[in-house]
Amino acid sequence: MTKTVILPLWLALAVGAIAAWALCFHILLPGFRWFLRRREEIFIRKIHKRLNLRFPAFKITRKRIIVQRLMSDPAVLKAIDEHAQEQNIPTEAAMKKAESYALEIVPSFHAYAYFLLGSMVGLSLSRFLYRLRMGYANEESLAKVPPHSTVVFVMNHRSNMDYILLGSLTVRRAALSFAVGEWARVWPVKPLVKAMGAYFVRRHSGDTLYRRVLARYVKMTIEGGLVQAVFPEGKLSRNGKLQEPKLGLLDYMLRDFNPDGERDLVFIPAGVNYDRVFEDRTLLLEGMPGTKKGWKKAAITTLWFMLHNVWLMVRGGWHRFGYAAVYFGAPFSVQNYTKTHAVDFRRLSKDARIEQVQRLAGELFDRVGRMIPVLPVSLVSSIFINNPKVLMTEAAIKIRAQELMDNLQRNGVYVYVPRADRDYAIRVGLRMLTLRHFVQKEEGGYRAAPSEMRILKFYADSVSHLIHGRE
């Protein structure tokens, strides 16, 4: 019993490494996770007291639990069996594929990431870059939305800043879960947006199994009361115009909706607009034939944009990018809609349901369009687009802009007038267009730069549906 045991050095090192791994994996790591969960629970309680903000249980449920629920859902199990038969593969392989989809879709929400890194840093960044403005069509009706309703913000998609802007401006009302596209699946964006509660959507996937898994997850979020934000256009507008809404996510939300249930589904239409969209030139280039696309070109363009603006800051010639505004419309209750139109989406055939979803989406997106505010740049751009070759004095520009503002406001359009001074609003728009060389200042007045007509139209078209109606 007292004999000395001699081990080779390599074996001693291996045993030590295994012991260290076991200590870390079975004792230290679980303890660290418990500590973080405990701190996050305390943080959530503080958020609730400070902002009077409630989190539905679904929001803070661990990812692995939601994935397990999703994989045991009868509709998903049926989809797995059908996929295995169609592809002539083992059921286990189809199940692993479905699980990979579930792991990709389901987020892992962390309150610290959302409120500290996401919303607070996002709000600071937004205020640094823009002069932020927020408006309500009817704030009283928003406050009266029943607390047990599932709320979904529906918004037009102008820029990737939309996510940061909407999340930071609504931080005192809700912790939003965004539906994000393929752009957010790259590192390091992916873990960040996952931690902030966003879920991934493959916009053009033809995989039936994937669509079924996604549909069941969306159904769970609606039943769980998760506050969400969706962009029905599906992608950024390449020409500045309001695009027709895609029906995928809206259909998933509506197909199992119970008009007589306790939980209502309430859409909040929101309209966003910017005096400057970061991606404006890139978006216009994507619409031109023969243009090279890819993440490398986008990364180089983004890096050049950042370096150029840093250089302007160093030289003292940098200015904020004008105004960014979000306006929120009156709540759109699906319960009221279904009762008014005598429709129950659950009882319709697929074709009839899609037709009804399209009708609802059209009405809802018309409200979104009416919420888009007219900002100084879009206002003045509209003047130059209507007079592309005319040399106009500043006084002539102001007369035309004043007339346009009068017409818009008579029609109930939200025209943002900074400082409640129309002359100032027009000067701001004209100055920004001149600084970016979209408008040329000549002796005797201003003229639209012939080489920049497409980008002038990009900004004018953000509100063209308010001026001329939707095509």
C-alpha positions as CSV (number, residue, x, y, z in Angstrom):
1,M,0.0,0.0,0.0
2,T,3.0,2.3,0.5
3,K,4.7,1.6,-2.8
4,T,5.5,4.5,-5.1
5,V,3.7,4.5,-8.5
6,I,5.6,6.0,-11.3
7,L,3.7,7.4,-14.3
8,P,5.1,8.5,-17.6
9,L,5.1,12.3,-18.0
10,W,2.7,12.1,-21.0
11,L,0.2,10.0,-19.0
12,A,0.4,12.4,-16.0
13,L,-0.3,15.3,-18.3
14,A,-3.2,13.5,-20.0
15,V,-4.7,12.6,-16.6
16,G,-4.3,16.2,-15.4
17,A,-5.9,17.6,-18.6
18,I,-8.9,15.3,-18.2
19,A,-9.3,16.2,-14.6
20,A,-9.1,19.9,-15.4
21,W,-11.6,19.5,-18.2
22,A,-14.0,17.6,-15.9
23,L,-13.6,20.3,-13.2
24,C,-14.3,23.0,-15.7
25,F,-17.2,21.3,-17.5
26,H,-19.0,19.8,-14.6
27,I,-18.4,22.3,-11.8
28,L,-17.0,25.6,-12.9
29,L,-19.0,26.1,-16.1
30,P,-22.4,25.1,-14.6
31,G,-21.7,27.4,-11.6
32,F,-20.8,30.3,-14.0
33,R,-23.9,29.7,-16.0
34,W,-26.0,29.7,-12.8
35,F,-24.3,33.0,-11.7
36,L,-25.1,34.6,-15.1
37,R,-28.7,33.5,-15.0
38,R,-29.1,34.7,-11.5
39,R,-27.7,38.1,-12.4
40,E,-29.9,38.3,-15.5
41,E,-33.0,37.5,-13.4
42,I,-32.1,40.4,-11.0
43,F,-31.5,42.7,-14.0
44,I,-34.9,41.8,-15.5
45,R,-36.6,42.6,-12.2
46,K,-34.8,46.0,-12.2
47,I,-35.9,46.7,-15.8
48,H,-39.5,45.8,-14.8
49,K,-39.5,48.2,-11.9
50,R,-37.8,51.1,-13.8
51,L,-39.7,50.8,-17.0
52,N,-42.8,49.0,-15.9
53,L,-41.9,46.5,-18.7
54,R,-43.3,43.0,-18.5
55,F,-41.6,40.0,-20.2
56,P,-43.9,37.2,-21.4
57,A,-42.7,33.8,-20.2
58,F,-41.9,32.8,-23.8
59,K,-39.4,35.6,-24.1
60,I,-37.2,34.4,-21.3
61,T,-37.6,30.6,-21.9
62,R,-34.3,29.0,-22.6
63,K,-33.5,28.2,-26.2
64,R,-33.1,24.4,-25.7
65,I,-36.6,24.2,-24.1
66,I,-38.2,26.0,-27.1
67,V,-36.3,23.8,-29.5
68,Q,-37.5,20.7,-27.7
69,R,-41.1,22.0,-27.8
70,L,-40.7,22.7,-31.5
71,M,-39.3,19.2,-32.2
72,S,-42.2,17.5,-30.4
73,D,-44.9,19.6,-32.1
74,P,-47.3,17.3,-34.0
75,A,-47.1,19.4,-37.2
76,V,-43.3,19.3,-37.2
77,L,-43.2,15.5,-36.5
78,K,-45.6,15.1,-39.5
79,A,-43.4,17.3,-41.7
80,I,-40.4,15.2,-40.7
81,D,-42.1,11.9,-41.7
82,E,-43.3,13.4,-45.0
83,H,-39.8,14.8,-45.7
84,A,-38.2,11.4,-45.0
85,Q,-40.6,9.7,-47.4
86,E,-40.2,12.3,-50.2
87,Q,-36.4,12.3,-50.0
88,N,-36.1,8.5,-49.3
89,I,-33.9,9.1,-46.3
90,P,-34.0,7.7,-42.7
91,T,-36.4,9.4,-40.3
92,E,-33.4,10.1,-38.0
93,A,-31.7,12.1,-40.8
94,A,-34.8,14.1,-41.5
95,M,-35.2,14.8,-37.7
96,K,-31.6,16.0,-37.5
97,K,-32.2,18.3,-40.4
98,A,-35.4,19.7,-38.8
99,E,-33.5,20.2,-35.5
100,S,-30.7,22.1,-37.4
101,Y,-33.5,24.4,-38.7
102,A,-34.9,24.9,-35.3
103,L,-31.5,25.7,-33.8
104,E,-31.0,28.3,-36.6
105,I,-34.4,29.9,-36.1
106,V,-34.8,30.0,-32.3
107,P,-33.0,32.9,-30.6
108,S,-31.3,32.9,-27.2
109,F,-32.5,36.1,-25.6
110,H,-30.2,37.8,-23.0
111,A,-31.6,40.9,-21.3
112,Y,-28.1,42.4,-20.9
113,A,-27.4,42.2,-24.6
114,Y,-30.7,43.7,-25.5
115,F,-31.0,46.6,-23.0
116,L,-27.3,47.5,-22.6
117,L,-25.5,46.6,-25.8
118,G,-28.5,46.7,-28.1
119,S,-30.9,49.4,-27.1
120,M,-28.8,51.8,-25.0
121,V,-25.7,51.7,-27.3
122,G,-28.1,51.6,-30.3
123,L,-29.9,54.7,-29.1
124,S,-26.6,56.5,-28.5
125,L,-25.4,55.6,-31.9
126,S,-28.7,56.7,-33.5
127,R,-28.5,60.1,-31.7
128,F,-24.9,60.5,-32.8
129,L,-25.7,59.9,-36.4
130,Y,-29.2,61.5,-36.7
131,R,-31.6,63.9,-35.2
132,L,-34.2,61.4,-34.0
133,R,-37.9,62.1,-34.0
134,M,-40.8,59.9,-33.0
135,G,-44.5,60.6,-33.5
136,Y,-47.8,58.9,-32.8
137,A,-51.0,59.0,-34.7
138,N,-53.0,58.2,-31.6
139,E,-51.0,57.6,-28.4
140,E,-54.1,57.0,-26.3
141,S,-55.2,54.0,-28.5
142,L,-51.7,52.5,-28.2
143,A,-51.8,52.8,-24.4
144,K,-55.2,51.0,-24.4
145,V,-54.0,47.8,-26.2
146,P,-54.9,45.0,-23.7
147,P,-51.8,43.7,-21.9
148,H,-52.6,40.1,-22.8
149,S,-52.5,40.8,-26.6
150,T,-49.7,39.8,-28.9
151,V,-48.3,42.9,-30.4
152,V,-46.5,43.0,-33.7
153,F,-44.9,46.1,-35.2
154,V,-45.2,46.2,-38.9
155,M,-42.8,48.6,-40.7
156,N,-41.5,49.7,-44.1
157,H,-37.8,48.8,-44.7
158,R,-35.5,51.7,-45.7
159,S,-32.2,50.8,-44.1
160,N,-30.4,48.3,-41.9
161,M,-30.6,51.1,-39.3
162,D,-34.3,50.3,-39.1
163,Y,-33.5,47.5,-36.5
164,I,-31.4,49.8,-34.3
165,L,-33.8,52.7,-34.6
166,L,-37.0,50.9,-33.9
167,G,-35.5,48.8,-31.1
168,S,-34.0,51.8,-29.3
169,L,-37.1,54.0,-29.7
170,T,-39.4,51.4,-28.3
171,V,-37.1,50.2,-25.4
172,R,-39.4,51.7,-22.8
173,R,-42.4,49.9,-24.2
174,A,-41.2,46.5,-25.2
175,A,-38.3,44.2,-25.9
176,L,-38.8,43.5,-29.5
177,S,-38.0,40.3,-31.3
178,F,-37.1,41.0,-34.9
179,A,-37.5,38.7,-37.9
180,V,-34.1,39.1,-39.7
181,G,-32.9,37.9,-43.0
182,E,-29.8,36.1,-44.3
183,W,-27.5,39.1,-43.9
184,A,-27.5,38.5,-40.1
185,R,-26.3,34.9,-40.3
186,V,-22.6,35.9,-40.6
187,W,-20.2,36.2,-37.7
188,P,-20.0,38.3,-35.6
189,V,-23.5,39.6,-36.3
190,K,-25.2,36.2,-35.8
191,P,-24.5,35.7,-32.0
192,L,-25.3,39.3,-31.3
193,V,-28.7,39.4,-33.0
194,K,-29.5,36.0,-31.5
195,A,-28.7,37.3,-28.0
196,M,-31.0,40.3,-28.7
197,G,-33.9,37.9,-29.4
198,A,-34.1,38.1,-33.2
199,Y,-35.0,35.0,-35.2
200,F,-33.7,34.1,-38.6
201,V,-35.9,33.8,-41.7
202,R,-34.6,32.4,-45.0
203,R,-36.6,34.6,-47.3
204,H,-36.6,32.5,-50.5
205,S,-36.3,29.0,-49.1
206,G,-38.2,26.4,-51.1
207,D,-37.6,23.7,-48.5
208,T,-41.0,22.5,-47.3
209,L,-39.5,21.1,-44.0
210,Y,-37.9,24.4,-43.2
211,R,-41.1,26.4,-43.9
212,R,-43.1,24.1,-41.6
213,V,-40.6,24.4,-38.8
214,L,-40.6,28.2,-39.2
215,A,-44.4,28.3,-39.3
216,R,-44.7,26.4,-36.1
217,Y,-42.2,28.6,-34.4
218,V,-44.1,31.7,-35.4
219,K,-47.3,30.2,-34.1
220,M,-45.6,29.6,-30.8
221,T,-44.5,33.2,-30.6
222,I,-48.0,34.4,-31.3
223,E,-49.5,32.1,-28.6
224,G,-46.7,33.1,-26.2
225,G,-47.4,36.8,-26.5
226,L,-43.9,37.7,-27.9
227,V,-43.7,41.3,-29.0
228,Q,-42.2,41.3,-32.5
229,A,-41.2,43.6,-35.4
230,V,-41.5,42.5,-39.0
231,F,-40.7,44.1,-42.4
232,P,-43.2,42.7,-44.8
233,E,-41.3,44.0,-47.8
234,G,-38.8,41.3,-47.1
235,K,-35.7,43.4,-48.2
236,L,-34.5,46.9,-48.5
237,S,-36.2,49.0,-51.2
238,R,-33.8,49.2,-54.2
239,N,-35.5,52.2,-55.7
240,G,-36.8,54.1,-52.6
241,K,-40.5,53.2,-53.2
242,L,-42.7,51.4,-50.8
243,Q,-42.7,47.7,-52.0
244,E,-45.6,45.3,-52.0
245,P,-45.8,43.2,-48.8
246,K,-44.7,39.5,-48.8
247,L,-47.3,37.3,-47.2
248,G,-45.1,34.5,-45.6
249,L,-44.8,35.6,-42.0
250,L,-48.2,37.3,-41.9
251,D,-49.8,34.0,-43.1
252,Y,-48.0,32.1,-40.4
253,M,-49.3,34.5,-37.8
254,L,-52.9,34.4,-39.1
255,R,-53.5,30.8,-40.2
256,D,-54.2,29.5,-36.7
257,F,-55.7,32.7,-35.2
258,N,-58.8,32.1,-33.1
259,P,-61.2,35.1,-33.4
260,D,-62.9,34.1,-30.2
261,G,-59.7,33.4,-28.2
262,E,-58.6,35.3,-25.1
263,R,-55.5,36.6,-26.8
264,D,-55.9,39.2,-29.6
265,L,-53.2,39.8,-32.3
266,V,-52.6,43.5,-32.6
267,F,-50.5,45.0,-35.4
268,I,-48.9,48.4,-34.9
269,P,-48.2,50.1,-38.3
270,A,-45.0,52.1,-38.3
271,G,-43.4,54.3,-40.9
272,V,-39.7,55.2,-41.0
273,N,-37.8,57.7,-43.2
274,Y,-34.4,59.2,-43.3
275,D,-32.7,62.3,-44.7
276,R,-29.9,60.0,-45.6
277,V,-29.8,56.3,-46.1
278,F,-26.4,54.8,-45.6
279,E,-26.9,52.2,-48.3
280,D,-28.4,54.5,-50.9
281,R,-25.8,54.2,-53.6
282,T,-25.3,50.5,-53.0
283,L,-29.0,49.8,-53.2
284,L,-29.2,51.7,-56.5
285,L,-26.3,49.9,-57.9
286,E,-27.9,46.5,-57.1
287,G,-30.7,47.4,-59.5
288,M,-28.4,48.0,-62.4
289,P,-27.5,45.2,-64.9
290,G,-24.0,43.9,-64.9
291,T,-23.2,45.1,-61.4
292,K,-21.0,42.8,-59.3
293,K,-22.6,41.7,-56.1
294,G,-21.2,39.9,-53.0
295,W,-20.2,40.4,-49.4
296,K,-16.7,41.4,-50.3
297,K,-17.8,44.4,-52.4
298,A,-20.3,45.3,-49.7
299,A,-17.6,45.1,-47.0
300,I,-15.2,47.3,-49.0
301,T,-17.9,49.9,-49.6
302,T,-18.9,49.9,-45.9
303,L,-15.2,50.3,-44.9
304,W,-14.6,53.1,-47.3
305,F,-17.8,54.9,-46.1
306,M,-16.6,54.6,-42.5
307,L,-13.1,55.8,-43.2
308,H,-14.4,58.7,-45.3
309,N,-16.6,59.9,-42.4
310,V,-13.8,59.5,-39.9
311,W,-11.6,61.7,-42.1
312,L,-14.3,64.3,-42.2
313,M,-14.5,64.2,-38.4
314,V,-10.8,64.7,-38.2
315,R,-11.0,67.7,-40.6
316,G,-13.9,69.1,-38.7
317,G,-16.2,68.9,-41.8
318,W,-18.5,66.1,-40.6
319,H,-22.2,66.7,-40.0
320,R,-24.9,64.5,-38.7
321,F,-27.0,62.8,-41.4
322,G,-30.1,64.9,-41.0
323,Y,-33.3,63.7,-39.5
324,A,-34.5,60.1,-38.9
325,A,-38.1,59.7,-37.9
326,V,-40.5,56.9,-37.0
327,Y,-44.3,57.5,-36.7
328,F,-46.6,54.9,-35.1
329,G,-50.2,54.4,-36.3
330,A,-53.3,53.3,-34.5
331,P,-53.4,49.6,-33.4
332,F,-54.9,47.2,-35.9
333,S,-56.8,44.5,-34.1
334,V,-57.1,41.1,-35.9
335,Q,-60.1,40.2,-33.7
336,N,-62.0,43.3,-34.8
337,Y,-61.0,42.7,-38.4
338,T,-62.2,39.1,-38.5
339,K,-65.5,39.9,-36.8
340,T,-66.1,42.9,-39.1
341,H,-65.3,40.9,-42.3
342,A,-66.8,37.6,-40.9
343,V,-63.6,35.6,-41.7
344,D,-62.0,32.8,-39.8
345,F,-58.6,32.0,-41.3
346,R,-58.5,28.5,-39.7
347,R,-61.5,27.3,-41.7
348,L,-60.4,28.5,-45.1
349,S,-58.8,26.5,-47.9
350,K,-55.2,27.4,-48.6
351,D,-56.1,29.5,-51.7
352,A,-59.0,31.2,-49.9
353,R,-56.8,31.9,-46.9
354,I,-54.0,33.4,-49.0
355,E,-56.5,35.7,-50.7
356,Q,-57.8,36.9,-47.3
357,V,-54.3,37.3,-45.9
358,Q,-53.4,39.4,-49.0
359,R,-56.5,41.6,-48.4
360,L,-55.6,42.1,-44.8
361,A,-51.9,42.8,-45.6
362,G,-53.0,45.3,-48.2
363,E,-55.1,47.3,-45.7
364,L,-52.4,47.0,-43.1
365,F,-49.6,48.1,-45.4
366,D,-51.7,51.1,-46.6
367,R,-51.6,52.2,-43.0
368,V,-47.9,51.7,-42.9
369,G,-47.5,53.8,-46.0
370,R,-49.6,56.6,-44.5
371,M,-47.3,56.6,-41.4
372,I,-44.1,57.4,-43.4
373,P,-43.1,61.0,-42.6
374,V,-42.1,63.5,-45.2
375,L,-38.7,64.8,-44.1
376,P,-36.8,67.8,-45.5
377,V,-34.6,65.9,-48.0
378,S,-37.6,63.9,-49.4
379,L,-39.6,67.1,-49.6
380,V,-37.0,69.1,-51.5
381,S,-36.0,66.1,-53.7
382,S,-39.6,65.9,-54.8
383,I,-39.4,69.5,-56.0
384,F,-36.3,68.9,-58.1
385,I,-37.6,65.6,-59.6
386,N,-40.7,67.5,-60.8
387,N,-38.5,70.2,-62.3
388,P,-35.4,68.2,-63.4
389,K,-33.8,70.8,-65.8
390,V,-35.2,74.0,-64.4
391,L,-32.8,76.5,-62.7
392,M,-34.8,77.6,-59.6
393,T,-34.1,80.4,-57.2
394,E,-34.3,79.6,-53.5
395,A,-37.5,81.7,-53.3
396,A,-39.1,79.6,-56.1
397,I,-38.0,76.4,-54.4
398,K,-39.7,77.6,-51.1
399,I,-42.9,78.5,-52.9
400,R,-43.2,75.1,-54.5
401,A,-42.2,73.3,-51.3
402,Q,-44.8,75.3,-49.3
403,E,-47.5,74.4,-51.8
404,L,-46.6,70.7,-51.6
405,M,-46.6,70.8,-47.8
406,D,-50.0,72.4,-47.8
407,N,-51.4,69.7,-50.1
408,L,-49.8,66.9,-48.1
409,Q,-51.0,68.2,-44.7
410,R,-54.6,68.7,-46.0
411,N,-54.5,65.0,-46.9
412,G,-53.4,64.0,-43.4
413,V,-49.8,63.2,-44.3
414,Y,-47.2,63.6,-41.6
415,V,-44.8,66.3,-42.7
416,Y,-42.0,66.9,-40.2
417,V,-41.2,70.6,-39.9
418,P,-38.2,71.1,-37.6
419,R,-38.5,73.9,-35.1
420,A,-42.0,74.4,-36.5
421,D,-40.4,76.6,-39.2
422,R,-41.1,75.7,-42.8
423,D,-38.4,78.0,-44.2
424,Y,-35.9,76.3,-42.0
425,A,-37.1,72.8,-43.1
426,I,-36.6,73.7,-46.7
427,R,-33.2,75.2,-46.1
428,V,-32.1,72.0,-44.3
429,G,-33.2,69.8,-47.2
430,L,-31.6,72.0,-49.8
431,R,-28.3,72.3,-47.8
432,M,-28.0,68.5,-47.5
433,L,-28.7,67.9,-51.2
434,T,-26.1,70.6,-52.1
435,L,-23.5,69.2,-49.7
436,R,-23.8,65.7,-51.3
437,H,-23.7,67.3,-54.8
438,F,-27.1,66.0,-55.8
439,V,-28.1,69.6,-56.4
440,Q,-25.8,72.1,-58.1
441,K,-25.6,75.7,-56.9
442,E,-25.2,78.0,-59.8
443,E,-25.3,81.7,-60.4
444,G,-28.9,82.6,-60.0
445,G,-30.2,79.5,-58.3
446,Y,-30.2,75.7,-58.0
447,R,-30.5,72.9,-60.5
448,A,-30.7,69.1,-60.1
449,A,-27.3,67.5,-61.0
450,P,-27.9,65.5,-64.2
451,S,-25.7,62.6,-63.0
452,E,-27.5,62.3,-59.7
453,M,-31.1,62.1,-60.9
454,R,-31.5,58.4,-59.8
455,I,-30.5,59.1,-56.3
456,L,-32.6,62.2,-56.1
457,K,-35.5,60.1,-57.3
458,F,-34.6,57.5,-54.6
459,Y,-35.3,60.0,-51.9
460,A,-38.3,61.6,-53.6
461,D,-39.9,58.1,-54.1
462,S,-39.8,57.4,-50.4
463,V,-42.9,59.6,-50.2
464,S,-44.2,59.5,-53.8
465,H,-47.1,57.2,-52.8
466,L,-48.2,60.1,-50.5
467,I,-48.0,62.6,-53.3
468,H,-49.2,60.6,-56.3
469,G,-50.7,57.5,-54.7
470,R,-49.4,53.9,-54.9
471,E,-49.0,52.5,-58.4
